[in-house]
């Protein structure tokens, strides 16, 4: 194989890798609309309250950062709860709730409906914006 062909192939591979990385990074932590309900009893959630559910594992490097941010939001708003689910001990919940990577955060409204899904490290403003859209919280804010 000629040297120029090899260099072009390496350059093309590098370009594809950079583009894939940028697309992945742009989507990390972004809010996704979600549908469905959570079984509050299986997760140990308090019925009738909006809850931020963080799915994490013991080996997740970014989960402590998300956990701290969620608890900071909780300190500002008393109408929500934060619940941490360790998938290391409860792997069955990963399949039930379609959790493919950690950290994954679900915003669950008072009727146990999933209002938003954040895969990766969410931005604080996105969490607050999603909370502001919940009808029950708009009345108490």
Secondary structure, DSSP 8 states (H G I E B T S, - for coil): --HHHHHHHHHHHHHHHHHHHHHHHHHTT-EEE--SB--HHHHT--TTSEEEEEEE-TT-SSHHHHHHHHHHHHHH-TTEEEEEEETTT-HHHHHHTT--SSSEEEEE-TTSBEEEEEESS--HHHHHHHHHT-HHHHHH-
